[in-house]
Amino acid sequence: MLGLGLSGVCLASDDLKIATIDMQKALQTVELGKKAKSQLEKEFNNKKKELQAEEESIKKLTKTFKDQTLVLSDEAKAKKQGELQERIMKFQELTARSQSEIQQKERDLTQPIIVKLRAIISDTAKKKAYSLVLEKNENTVLYSNDKDDITGEVISTFDKQAKGEKSSVEST
């Protein structure tokens, strides 16, 4: 009885055609993805410079405070220490806000690309009669046959469509 049940599963699986896609690779390889990454890196580096400058300033203030502790009155020490703590807290808030802004910007830039990639994946899967498309990364797909990886085709289609949209916008 068990053998018959398994053979039915094997027959059904003959109709099952599975493809894989490396979404991260596709996102980073399409031209719009490269532009988004470049823009994000530029913004990240600007924020990083700003944060590094503030961090250096805080380090100098801390050193100055430590150097002056022996000559300052208790009241002056407390005041300086309070100012320093406030500056450190503002720096931490600025760091957290900057990280959040960069993450939001990344979502804003990549979400439209992901939506288009998914539409192309769906069209490609339908054209090639795939039953299922799995995202290929080290945590989900341990092995797949290269012939069933549609990443390159999706990237190519995406860029062709993006160029078509760009030239139709430019011609109007």
N, C-alpha and C positions, 0 to 999 in steps of 0.2 A: 504494500500500500504506500509506503514511504517512497519507494523508487518511482512510482507513477507520478506522485506529486512533484518530485524533483525534476523529472523529465519534462513536465509541463512548464516548469519555471525556465528550464533551458530553452525550450522552444520559444517561449514568449520573449526571452532575452535576445534571440536572434534578430528580432525587429528593433531592438533598442540600439540606437546610434548616439554615442556620446561625444561631445566636443569639449575642449577646454579653452580658456582664455586667461591670459595674464593681464588682469585689469590694471595693475600698477604699471606694468611695462607699457601698455597701451596708452595710459594717461600721460606718462612721461615722454612718450615717443611721438605722439601726434603733434603737429605744429602748434596748435592752440595750447596744448599742454606744456610744451617747451616755453612758450611765451608767458604762460601763467607762472611757471616755475621761476623764470627769470625775474619777473615782476615781484614775486614773493621774496626771492633772495635779495633783491635790491632793497625792498622795504625792511626785511629782517636785518640786513647789514646796517641800514640807517638807524634802526631802533637799537641795535647792539652797540653802535658807536655812542649813541646818546646815553645808554645805560652804563657803558664803561666809563664815560667821562664823569658821570655822577658818582659811580663807585670810587673812582680815583679821588674825587673831591672829598668824599666821606672818609676815605683812608687818611688823607692829609689832615682833616679835622680831628680824627681820632688820635693821630700821632701828636698833633699840636696839643690836644687836651691832655694826653698822657705826660707830655713834656712839662706842662704847666701845673700839674696837680699839686706839686710840692709848694708852689708859691701862691696858689689861689686860696682864698678863704673857703670855708665849708659852703657858704651861701653861693659864692661864685661857681664852685665846683658843681653843686647841685643844678644850678641854672644851665651851665655849659653841658652837663651830662643830659639834662632834659632836652636841650636843643638838639644834641647829637642823636638821642633816641628818636626824637620826632623826625629828624631827617632820614634816619635809617628806615623808620616805618613808612615814610612817604616813598622812599626808594623801593621798598618791597612791594608797595601798592602799585607803583609805576611798572615794575617788572611783571607783576601778575597781569595788569591791564594790557601791557604790550604783548604778552604771550596770548592773551585772549583775543586781542585785535588781529594778530597774525593768523591765529587759527580760524577766526571768522572770515578773514580775507581769503584764506585758502579754500574754505567751503564755498564762498561766493564765486571764486574763480573756477573751481573744479566741478561744481554741481552741474552747470549747463553742459560741460564736456561729458560728464558721466551719463547724463540723460541721453545725449546723442550717441554715445558709445553703446549704450544698452539697446537703443533702437536699431542700430546697425547690427549688433550681435543677434538680435531677434530676427531681423531680415535674413542675415547670413544663415542662421540655423534653419529657418524655414526653406530657403533655397536649396540647401544641402541635405535636407530631410533629417536633421538631427533631432532626436527626441528630447535631449537634455544637454545643457551647456553648464559646465562647472567652472568656477573660478579657480585658476591654477595658482596655488601658492604652497609653500612648504608645509602648511598646517592642514590643508584639505586634500590635495591631490598628490599622492606619493609617487605615482607613475602615470604617464599617459603617452600614447603613441604620437610622435611628432606630426603625423599626417592628420591627426584630429585636433591639432592646436590651430585655432582660427585667429590668433592674435595678430599676425602679420597682415592677414586679409582685412581685418577690422580696421587696423591702423591705416592701411592704404585707402580703403573706402572712405574713412573719416576725412582724411586729408584731401581726397578728390572732391568730396562734397563741400568741404570748407572752402576750397579754391573756387568751386562753382558758385557758392553763395557770395564769395568776395567779389568775383568778376561780375556777377549779376547786379550787385550793389553798386559797383564802380561804373557800370554802363548806364545806370539810371540817373 
